[in-house]
Amino acid sequence: MDRAGKRRIGRAVLAVVEGAVTAKILRRRDSRYYLAPANSRESFADIELTEDSEIWGIIAGVVRRYDLA
Protein backbone atom coordinates (compact mmCIF):
# COMPACT_ATOMS: atom_id res chain seq x y z
CA MET A 1 0.00 0.00 0.00
CA ASP A 2 1.28 3.44 -0.90
CA ARG A 3 0.09 6.07 1.59
CA ALA A 4 1.72 8.87 -0.43
CA GLY A 5 0.13 7.80 -3.73
CA LYS A 6 -2.26 10.11 -5.55
CA ARG A 7 -5.90 9.34 -4.90
CA ARG A 8 -7.24 9.37 -8.44
CA ILE A 9 -10.56 8.18 -9.78
CA GLY A 10 -10.31 4.56 -10.94
CA ARG A 11 -7.47 3.54 -8.62
CA ALA A 12 -7.75 0.74 -6.08
CA VAL A 13 -7.71 2.11 -2.53
CA LEU A 14 -7.70 0.77 1.01
CA ALA A 15 -10.31 2.60 3.09
CA VAL A 16 -12.01 2.51 6.47
CA VAL A 17 -15.80 2.87 6.28
CA GLU A 18 -17.93 2.62 9.43
CA GLY A 19 -15.02 1.00 11.27
CA ALA A 20 -14.43 -1.72 8.65
CA VAL A 21 -11.40 -1.90 6.35
CA THR A 22 -12.21 -2.46 2.68
CA ALA A 23 -10.38 -2.54 -0.65
CA LYS A 24 -12.37 -0.92 -3.46
CA ILE A 25 -12.08 1.22 -6.59
CA LEU A 26 -12.46 4.97 -6.10
CA ARG A 27 -15.26 6.41 -8.27
CA ARG A 28 -16.99 9.79 -8.62
CA ARG A 29 -20.60 10.40 -9.60
CA ASP A 30 -22.58 13.66 -9.40
CA SER A 31 -19.75 15.39 -7.48
CA ARG A 32 -19.80 12.66 -4.80
CA TYR A 33 -17.15 10.04 -4.17
CA TYR A 34 -17.91 6.32 -3.94
CA LEU A 35 -16.06 3.08 -3.37
CA ALA A 36 -17.01 0.51 -5.97
CA PRO A 37 -16.26 -3.22 -5.91
CA ALA A 38 -13.70 -4.50 -8.40
CA ASN A 39 -15.53 -7.84 -8.69
CA SER A 40 -18.03 -7.42 -11.53
CA ARG A 41 -19.37 -10.98 -11.08
CA GLU A 42 -21.03 -10.12 -7.77
CA SER A 43 -23.66 -7.45 -7.17
CA PHE A 44 -22.12 -5.50 -4.29
CA ALA A 45 -23.45 -1.98 -3.80
CA ASP A 46 -21.25 1.10 -4.08
CA ILE A 47 -20.31 2.71 -0.77
CA GLU A 48 -20.62 6.49 -0.55
CA LEU A 49 -17.72 8.19 1.19
CA THR A 50 -18.74 10.36 4.15
CA GLU A 51 -16.90 12.64 6.56
CA ASP A 52 -16.30 9.58 8.78
CA SER A 53 -14.69 7.57 5.95
CA GLU A 54 -10.92 7.55 5.56
CA ILE A 55 -8.79 6.49 2.60
CA TRP A 56 -5.59 4.97 3.99
CA GLY A 57 -3.75 4.72 0.70
CA ILE A 58 -3.46 3.39 -2.82
CA ILE A 59 -3.08 -0.36 -3.32
CA ALA A 60 0.29 -0.77 -5.02
CA GLY A 61 0.53 -4.57 -5.07
CA VAL A 62 -0.70 -7.84 -3.64
CA VAL A 63 1.26 -10.52 -1.77
CA ARG A 64 -0.21 -13.99 -1.60
CA ARG A 65 0.81 -17.08 0.30
CA TYR A 66 0.23 -20.49 -1.28
CA ASP A 67 0.26 -23.85 0.45
CA LEU A 68 3.30 -25.74 -0.80
CA ALA A 69 2.26 -29.11 0.65
C-alpha distance (Angstrom), angle and dihedral (degrees) to the residues before:
residue distance angle dihedral
M1 . . .
D2 3.78 . .
R3 3.81 111.4 .
A4 3.82 91.5 -176.4
G5 3.81 94.2 50.6
K6 3.79 120.5 117.3
R7 3.78 113.7 -97.6
R8 3.78 100.3 -132.3
I9 3.77 130.0 167.3
G10 3.81 110.5 -92.3
R11 3.80 96.9 26.8
A12 3.79 123.6 121.0
V13 3.80 111.1 -111.2
L14 3.78 138.1 -175.6
A15 3.80 109.7 -132.5
V16 3.79 141.8 171.2
V17 3.81 113.8 -132.7
E18 3.81 120.6 176.1
G19 3.80 90.0 -16.7
A20 3.82 95.1 -52.5
V21 3.81 124.9 110.5
T22 3.80 114.9 -131.6
A23 3.80 138.2 173.2
K24 3.80 112.6 -140.5
I25 3.81 144.0 143.3
L26 3.81 116.0 -92.5
R27 3.83 111.7 -123.6
R28 3.82 135.8 173.0
R29 3.79 126.6 -148.6
D30 3.82 128.0 168.5
S31 3.84 91.7 -8.2
R32 3.83 91.0 -55.5
Y33 3.78 126.9 110.4
Y34 3.80 123.1 -128.3
L35 3.77 138.7 -180.0
A36 3.78 110.9 -131.0
P37 3.81 127.2 -167.1
A38 3.79 116.9 -109.6
N39 3.81 91.3 -147.4
S40 3.81 106.0 90.2
R41 3.83 92.3 -178.9
E42 3.81 92.5 70.1
S43 3.79 126.9 58.3
F44 3.80 101.5 -127.8
A45 3.79 115.5 159.7
D46 3.80 122.7 -118.3
I47 3.80 114.9 -104.5
E48 3.80 116.8 -134.4
L49 3.79 114.2 -137.0
T50 3.80 114.0 -124.0
E51 3.79 134.7 -176.9
D52 3.82 88.1 -88.3
S53 3.83 93.1 54.6
E54 3.79 119.9 94.8
I55 3.79 129.8 -163.9
W56 3.81 107.4 -146.2
G57 3.78 96.7 -170.8
I58 3.77 150.9 -60.7
I59 3.80 118.5 -63.9
A60 3.80 104.9 -118.3
G61 3.80 99.7 174.7
V62 3.78 147.3 -18.9
V63 3.81 129.0 -118.1
R64 3.77 118.0 -160.2
R65 3.77 132.2 -172.4
Y66 3.80 118.9 -146.6
D67 3.78 127.3 -163.9
L68 3.79 107.4 -111.6
A69 3.80 95.6 -167.9
